[in-house]
């Protein structure tokens, strides 16, 4: 994970947007991390796995990854 200052991000936004497709970018202000820039695909799958982990104990034979994934896709208009 790479760390960049807000000023560096502002001055090189295109570069860091491209870079965020392959690695997370921590954005810092006065040395403290204030945000993380990540790819939408990575965030989607992280959230999907988090939801799956919450529902796994209630498994009744359905594949919750598919159910949750379909619901997320529907809500996002995919």
Buried (B, 14 or more C-beta within 10 A) or exposed (E): EEEBEEEBBEEEEEEBEEBBEEEBBBBBEEEEEEEEBBBEEBEBEEEBEEBBEEEEEEEEEEEBBEEBBEEBEEEEEE
